Amino acid sequence: MKSPYKRLVNEREVAQRVRELSARTAIIDIEPLIAYWDGTQAALDEGIADILERFAENPELEVVCFATNSARLPSLFPDQPRLRAMYMVSARKPIKVAAYLDLPRPGVVIGDQVCTDGLLARRLGYTFLHYQPSPASMPLGPRLLYGCGELLRPFLFSSTGS
């Protein structure tokens, strides 16, 4: 069975899409949505604080999990009294799923790569919100992975609507 798929036009619509889906859990890839691949530590910290602030307005959302396959860590982690916030470094998406299995459902995975973020969403039974920056702006590795993902997407997901 194919998993639900929605394309994100830009990063500003993330919070609204999560709200429309009545998600209780949002798993978010760090690069490039929160901070660009070669971005600064300040950009990472600001991106996390910004998305947590936007998500705090959603009464149905309970958990926000930042998950990255890289070794990047924030220098601070803002406290959101209503939301449970998590940060998973070297997450090994989509291979490792145990840490996500007890999170409230329904959920969404938000990321740029079908081969990692999309497959994680599929394995968890979550909707995949696909953020697609221009491939020309991506470093070589993510650009190659993006091309592979585009070939797999029609076989994995039930809709390509925005």
N, C-alpha and C positions, 0 to 999 in steps of 0.2 A: 504494500500500500504506500502511495506517495504521501509525503508530508506537505503541510501548508507552506506557501512561499509568498512573500510580499517584497516588492522592490522599494527601497527608500530612494527618494529623489535627492534629498540632502539631509545633512545632520540635524537641521532645525526641526524636522518633523518626527524625530525619534520618540519623544515623550508622548506626542499625540497618537502615534501608531500603537504604542504599548497600551495606552488608555483605551483605544478603540477595540483592541483584542481582549480587554478585561484580564490582562495577564497579572498573575500574582508573583511571578518570578521573571526577572530580566537578566540574562547572561550577556555581557557586552565584551566584545573583543576590544583590546586597547588600541592597536594600530590598524588603521589610521583614524578611526572615529573619535577617540578620546585624545590621542596625541599622535602626530605623524611619526613615521618610522625612525627618522633621525632627529626628532624633536628634542627640546630641552627638558630638563627635570621640571622646571617651572611650568612648561606647557602640559606635562603629564599631571601635575598636581592641580593646576587650574581646570583641566578637562574633567577630572574626577569630581572636583567640587561643583562644577557647573552642571554636570549630568545628575548628580545627587540632588542638587537644588531643584532642578526641573522635575525629577521623578517624585520628589517629596509632595508635590501637589496632587498626586494620583492616589486616591483613597483605597483602591483595590490592590495596588502594588505593595508587596510585603518584603521581597528580597531583591537586592541588586548585587549581582556577582560580576566583578571585573575579572576576566580570564584572558591570559596571554600566554602564548607559547614561548615568548622571549623571557629574559631574566630581569626585565625592568621592574623596579619597585617604586612606589610613590615615596616621597620623603615625609609626607604626612597623610593621614586618612581622616577626612572630615567626619564628624559625628552627626548622624541624622537620627533624632530620637524616635521617629516613627518607622524608619526603614532598617532592616538588617542588611548591612553592607559587608561584602566579602571581597577579597582580592586574592586571586590564584595566579601565582607566578610559575613559569615552566609547566603549564597546565597539560601539555601533551594532548591537545584537542585533535581529533575526536576519539583518540584511543582510550583515555581514562575518563570514565563517567561516574564512578562510585561517589565522588564528592557532590554530585548534583542530584542523585536519585531521591533524596529525602526533601528536596525543595518543593514548595507549594506549586500546585498546578492550577490553571494552565500557565504555560511559560513561553517565553520567546528567547531566541538566540539572535543577537544583533552583531553582524560582522560583515567583512568584505570578501571572505573566501568560501566558496562552496565546498572545497575539499577539506576544510577544517571546521569552520563555524557551521556551515550547512549540514555536514555529516553529523556534527554533534547534535544539532537540532533534531535531525531525523532519528538518531539513536535514542534521544530522550522523549520523542513524541511531541516536541515543541514546534511552534511556528518559526520559520527562518525569515528574519527581516534583513534583506540583503542590501547593504550600503555599498554602492559602486562608485568609487572615485574614478577619474579618468585613468585608464591603464598607462597612458603616457607619463602620468605623475608618479607612478609606482617604481620602487627599486626593482631590479631585474628579477630577483627571486619571487617576490609577490606577483609580479607581472606574469611570469611563467605559470605559477600556480593558478592565477586567475584564468588563464587560457585553458588549462585542464578542467577547471571548474565549469567553465562555460559549456564544454562538451558534455559534462555529466548532468548539468542542471535539469534538462528536460526528462531525464530518467528518474530523478530523485524527488522532484517536487510537483505538486498538483496544479499550481497556478503561477503565472508570471506577471500577474497584475500589479499595478502600483497602488 
